[in-house]
Amino acid sequence: MREQPLRADESLLLSGDEAVALAAWHAGVALGAGYPGTPSTEILEAFSALGGHAQWAPNEKVALEVAIGAAYASARALVTMKHVGLNVAADPLFTVAYTGVSGALVIVSADDPGMASSQNEQDNRHFAVAAGVPMLEPSDSQEAYDFTLLAIEISERWNLPVLLRLTTRVCHSKSVLRPRSPLPPPPPPAAYSKLISQRVMIPSNARPAHRRLRAKLAEVAAWNEAEGPNRAIQGTRSLGIVSSGVAAMHVREAAPGAALFKLGMTYPLPIQALASFARSVERCLVVEEGDPWLVDSIRAAGIQVAGKPEMFRFGELNVGRVRRILQGDLSPEPAPPPGKPPELCPGCAHRSVFQALKNLDCIVAGDIGCYSLGALPPFEALDLVLCMGAGIGMGLGLRHALPDDEARRVVSVIGDSTFVHSGITGLVEAIYNPPPTGHVIIILDNGTTAMTGMQEHVGTGRTLDHRRTGKLIFEELARAVGVSSVHVVDPTLNPRAFEGLVAACLQRREISLIVARRTCLLATGRIKELEKAELAACQPECSHD
């Protein structure tokens, strides 16, 4: 991505993530907030590179809440996260659908079918129905751009948040894009209007708000029927296919002669248009990635359609798999070629930590991050990985339940970015409900959000664009909430001494926090360059002083 705005008449080759960023820039989005998570991370990085105001939040819930505040001020706001991040942001999501917004609020959920870099492959189309928010699903970079602009228009027209659901292939694949010409008109100036009855969700206000939401969704459904971003492509009468997102692109290649109803807005669905399409063909098949969400929704409306076999519920679709669906081929799929198993980088400080935990025969409750690789050879020293921040809570639960001798072996391991994301409350829980044997928590502080590409976080003291800002000091926070046994150590300097420290903490009947601090080797060069640039920038002022 280039840092200067792009000409409206210029053809570009962009990824879906970059396309969303460009649309946000062209639409005058005032604020982009999020938490880094593959495959969504590059959206805000690209938006920032274009000159947009983008920032990493401690977690997705905070990101959405900040964006809601901006949208209440009649500004345009964008929130980005991977699919599991929407679980964290669900609390404000469900209620902001009731309150509505004054500006535009677009929430990007980047789903990961096939779990290329995730702990599950949940299908976030369910969130649109559960929360009651319109949902758009682009199939390539052009639609990622167009649908981002459309999401802003829909959000401002109906004062509703809009879910823009991408998938890994759309996020990371590059395709040709032509920006809108002329560009969208700029948003009106931000301003706040006092709307207590619509914004304060006590029961007496929330009940009518729910009714307003359902009325708005009925209007959106009627609009989607009449002029929504859906397209019926003519083909043979013998086979019609309903699809959306990248699956529709696979369908076009796998069955070029079939009639296709390509959905752009998948909630609320254009039921009448779908029914008409299904009647126009002899056989109507729904091809979709992930759960049978579309086929179940269409059948629930009384439309007779066929779905894919259960075996194709798992993993990404591609042209070959779509052909097998069309042919009814249920033979076992060939196993993917073996690849090199992932492992911690040579020289990674986490290696010293996991070697110590293995030597001490610890029961280790881990967390989401590159240190999850501690579960694999040669260490095999990580027993549990569930979701962001769960390592501390799971460790505490084990400590409460196990006999003393086993409980004393339990350690919680969490990364620095993950600790900021959702580990702080686990630390507070440890102080509030300490197990009889105490507990040992190790923060693997490598000074970056390493797994998603070396992004900044609250603990690095730098913003998304690497400017200096406030910094959270983990050990000071721990002491402030009541942890008296706090240790900060580089585990690589003396691995035997580090192992001895962990062993000593395991014997104490108190909460112990060890901050294993060593900058990630892959981030060290970038950090030195930033510090060098900062020093150079302050030289004139320093010389004057």
N, C-alpha and C positions, 0 to 999 in steps of 0.2 A: 504493500500500500504506500502511496505517496502522501506526503504531509500536506500538500496543497489541495484545495477543492478541485474536483475534476470537471471538465467541460460536459455539459449536458448531452452533446451530440457525439460523444466519444465512445466507441466500442471498447469494452474492457474484458479481460479474462480474470475473474475473481472467484474465490471460494464463496460458499454460502455465508460463512461467518463475515467475510469482508463485505459481501453484498448488503447484509443487514446493517453493518456499520455505516456504509456509504449512504444508505437510505435514511438512517437516523441523522446523519450529518446534513443531507439535503433537506430534510424536514425541519431542521432547526431544533432538534431534541436538546433540551436544556441540561439534562442530567442522565448519564448512564451509570448504573450501579450494579454490582454483582459480586460473586465469589468465584474464583477460578476453578474450572472443572471441565475436563475434556468430555465432549467436543465443543464446548461453548466459549472457551477462554479467549480465543482470538477476536471475538466480537468487540469487546471493550478495548483491547489493545489497539485494534485497527481504528476504532472510533477516536481514541486518544491521539493516535498518529495523524489523523485528519484535522485535529484541532478541537475535537469535542471535549466536553467536561465529563471525564470518566473516572470512576473511583472504585477500588476494592473495598468491600465492607467486611467486617469480621465474619459474617455468615450470610446466608441467603435471606433469612428472616429480616435481618437488619437492612439488607440491601433493598428488599421490597418495601419495608416501612419508610425508608428514606425517600424512595421513588414515589410512594403514595403521598407523602407530604408535599413533594414538588408538584404532583398532579392535582392536589387540592388547591394549590396556588395558581391553577390554570396553565401551568407549564407542561411541556411534553417530556415524558420520562420513559426510559427504557431500562428493564431489569433483565439480567442474563444469568443463567445457571444451567447445570446439567440436570438430568431427570431426577436424580435423588435429592438434588438441592430443593426441588419444589416441595418435597416432604417437609423440609425445615421451614419453608416459607408458607406452608399451607394455612397456618393460623390467620395471618393477616389476609391471605388471598380470599378465603371464604367470606370474610366480613366486608372487605372492600368491594366485593360484588354487590353487597347490600347498599353501602353508602354511595357507590358511584364515585366518579371523579369529575373535576371541573375542566382539567386539561386532557391530555392523552396519557394512558398508561399501557404500555406494551410489555408483556412478560414473555421472555424467550425461554422455553424448555427444550434443551437439546438432549433428546433421547439417544440411547446407545444400544440398539438391537445387536445381539451377539456379544455384548459385554467386552468390547475391545479394551476398555480401561475402566470397568465399573464392577461393583459387587453384585449387581442384579440387572435384569433387562426389563424393568417395569415399564408399562405402557401408559404414558401420561395423558393419553386421550381421555382416560377415565376422570382426570381432574377437571376437565372442562364441564362435564356433565355434573359431577358432584358439587363443584363450586358455582355452577351456573354462569359461565363466562364464554363468550364467543371464541371459536378456535379456527385458526387458519393453518394450512399445511402446505408449504412450498415444496416443489419437486426438483428445483435446480436454482442456480444463482440468480437468474432473471426473476423468478418468482419470489425468491427470498428478498430481493430488492422491492419488487412490486407489492408483495404482501405486507412488508413492513410499513410501507406508505399507506396501504389500505387499512392495516390495523390501526394506524393513527387516525385515519378518517372515521372508521367505525367507532373507535373509542370516544372521539370528540362528538360524533353525531348522537350517540346514545349515552354518553357519559358513563361508559363501562370499561373496566379493564379488559384487554383482549389477550388471549394466549396464542403465541406464535410457536408452533411445535415444529422443530427441526429434528433431523436424525443425523447420525454420524456421517453418512455418505453425502448428504446435502451440505452439512457444515464444512467438510474438508475437501470435497471435489470441486474442481474449478470448471466453470463454463462461461460462455460469452454472455455479456450483459450490456445492455444499452440503457443508460440512465434516462429518467423521464425528461421530456422536453416539451414545454418549459418546466422548470423545477417547481415543486409545490410552493404555494404562497407561504411566507413566513408566519409563524404563530403570533397571536396577539401578545402584548406585554403581560408578564405574570402579574397576578393580582389575587388578593384573598377576599372572599365573600363569606360572611358569617351565616352558616346554615346548620344551626344546632340540631334541629329535628332530623336532618339527613345525615349528620356526621357523628352524632353521639349515639352509639348503639346500645342503649338501655332497652329493655323489652318493649316499652311503649312506643319507641321509635323504630325498633327493628321489625316489629310485626308488619306495619305498613310498608317498610322498606323491602321486605321480602316480596310483597305483592307487586310493588313497582318493578322489582327485578324481573319477575316472571312476565309482566306485561311488556317490558323492554325486549326480553328474549323472544316473545311472540312476534314483535315487530321486526326483529333481526331475522327471524325465520322466514317471514313473508318477503323481506328484502332479498334473502338468499335464494328463494324460489324465483323471484322475478329478475334479479340482476346480479346475483352473487358470482364469485370468481370460479364458476364451474363450467365445464366444457363437454359437450356431447360430440364425439368424433364418429362420423359415419363409417360403417363397415358391413360385413356380412351379417345377414339376419340370423344365421344359425348360432352365432355366439356373441353375446354382449358381456363386457367386463366392467365392473365398477372398481375403481381404485383411487388412490390418493398418494401424495408425496412421491418419494423416489420409486416406490413400487409401480406407480403408473408409468414411469419411464422404462422400467424393465418390461412391462406389459407391451408397450409400443414396439419394442424390439423383438420380444418373444412371439407376439401375435399381431403382426402389422395389419392383417386383414380383418381383425375382429372389430366390432363396434366397441367404443370405449366411452364410459361416463367418468370423466376425470374431475374429482372433487377438489375444490380449493378451500372452501369453508366446510369443515366437517362437523361443526356444532354451532348452531342448530343445523341439522341436516335438511336439505331441500327434498322433503319426502314426496311431494307430488311429482316433481321432476324425475326422481328416481323410479317412482311407480310407472310413469309413462315410458321411461327408458326400458324397464324390465318387460313391459307389455310389448315393446317393439321388437323383441328378439325371442328366439325359440328357447335358448338357454342363457341364463344370466348368472355369472360367476363373480364373486367378490374376491379380489386379490389384495391382500394387505399384509404388512409386516407386523409381527407381534401378536397380541391377543386378537381373538375374533370379535373385535369391537364394532367394526362397521357391519359385518354380516349379522351380528346379534341385534344391532340397532335397526337395521333395515327389516329384518324378519319381524321384530317387535311391532313394526308398523303394518304388518300383514302383507308384505311384499315377498314373493317367492324367489329366493336367490340361493345359490349354492356357495359354500365356503371352501377353504383350503383344508386338506387333511391335517390332523393334529401334529404330525411330525414337522410341518413347516411353520409351526408356531414359534420355534426356537431359532435364534440367530437371524442374521440379515438375509433378505432375499437378494437374488441376482437373476440375470437372464436365464441361466441354466436351471435354477430352482423353479422359476416361474414356468418354464417349459414343462418341467416334471409335474407341476400342479395341473397344467392344462391337459396333460396326457394321462393324468391319474396314475403316475408312476410312483408306487409306494415301495420300491426296492430300496434296500439300505443305501444311504448316501456314502460315497467314498470318503474315507478318513482324510483329513487335511494332512499335507506332508509335515513330518516332524520338523520342528524348528529348535533353535537354541533356547533352552530354558532361561528365563530372566534371572538375574542375580544382582546383588548389591555391587556398585562400582568398586573396582580395586582402589584401595586407599580410603574408602568411605568410613567415616567415624562410627557409623552404626555397626560396623563389623566388630569393633572392640566391645561394644555393648552386648551384642548378641552372643559373642563368644563367652563373655562373663556369665550371662544368664544361662547358657548351656552348661558351662562348667559347674554352676551352682544348682543345676537341676530344678530351675524355677518353673512354675506354672505362669505363663505370660499371657495376659490379656492385652492384645494389641489394638491398633487403630488403622485408619485409612491413610496411606501415604506410601512413599517408596520403601519405607522400612517394613511394609507388609511382606517384603521379600525375605525377611528374617525367618519366615515359615518354611522356606525352601532350603535344599542343600546349599552349602555345607553345614548350616547352623541348625535348621529345623527347631528353632528356639522360640517360636511364636505359636501359641495354642488357639487363640481366638481373634477373629477380625469380623466385625459386624457392620458398623456404620460410623460416621464421623462422631468422635467424642465418646463412643461407648466403652472404650478401653478402660477408663477409670471406673465407671459404674459397674461393669462386669467384674472387674477385679475386686471391688468392694463386696459385691454379692457373693463371690467365691469365698472371700474371707469370712463373711458372716455365716456361711453354710458349712464349710469344711471343718473337720476336727483340727485342733490346734496345730499339730505337727504338719499337716498338709497346708493349712491356711498360711503358715509362716513362709511357705514357698511362693506365694502369689505375688506377682509384680504387675503393675500396669505400665505400659509403654505408649507414649503418644508424641506426635511431632509438634513442632512449634506452631505452625499454621493451624493444625487441627486443634491444638490446645486453645488457641484464640477462638476458633470457630465454635466449639461446643464442649471443650474440656474444662473450662473454668467452673461451670456449675458442678461438674463431677468433683472437683477439688473442694468446693464448698460443702458438698454432700459428705465428703470424707471427714471434714471437721465437725459437721453437724451430727452425723451418725457414724462415729468411728467404730470399726470392728474391734472386738476385744484384743485381737493380736496386733492392732495397728495396720498399717499398709505402707507399701513402697510404690511411689509414682516416679517414673523417669520421663522427663521431657527431652526428646531428642532434638536439640536446637541446632539446626544447621543453617539458620539465618536466611531461609527462603522457603517458598512453596515449591519444593523441588519437583514433585511428581508431575505437575501440570506445566512446567516450563520456566521455573525460576521467577515466579511472580512475588511481588512484595506483599507484606501483611503487617498487621499492627505491631508485631514484635520486631520488625526490621527497622522501623522508624523512617520509612520512605513510602511515598504515595505510589499510585499506579505508574505515574510517569517519572518515578525515582527522585522526586523532590523530598527534602528533609521535612519531617513532621513529628508529631508526638510519638513516643515509643513506649510500649508496654514492657516493663522489666519483670520477667516471670518470678524471679526470686523475691523481689519486693512485694509483688502481689501476694505471693504465698505467705510471707510473714505478716502481711496486713490482714489476711483472713484467719490467721491463728496457727499457721504451721511453724513450729519452733525448730524442727530438724530440717534445715535447708542446706543443700550442698551444690556448689557450682564447680564443675570440673571438666577438663578436656580428657575424654576417655582414652585418647590415643597416646598421650604423653607417657603414661605409666599404666598399661592395661592391668597389671597385677594389683596395683594399688586401687584401681577402679573396682576390680572384682572384690577386693577386701572391703571397700566402702559399701558396696551393695550387700555383702554378707553381714556386715555390722548392722546396717539398717534393717535387714530382715529379722534380726534378733530383738529389735526394740518393739515395745508395745505402744507405739505412737505412729502418727502419720509422718512419713519422711518423704521429702521431695528432693530428687537429684536432677539437676539441670546438666545434661551431658552436652556441652557447648563446643562445637567445632564447625566452622563454616563449610558448607558443601564445596567440594573441590571444583565442581562445574560452575559455581557461582562466584568463586573467589576472584577470578580475573575481572568479571564485570563490576564487582563491588570496588575493587582497587581503581578501576577506571572512573567510576562515579566519584570516589573520594579524591582522585587526582583532579577531576574537573571542578569539583567544589573548591579545592584549594586554589586552583588557578583563578577561579571566579572571584575569590575573596582577596587575591593578592593586592590589587590597587587599594582596597579599603584597609588592608592590614598594613601596607606600606605607609599610608597616610597617617594611621594611628601611631 
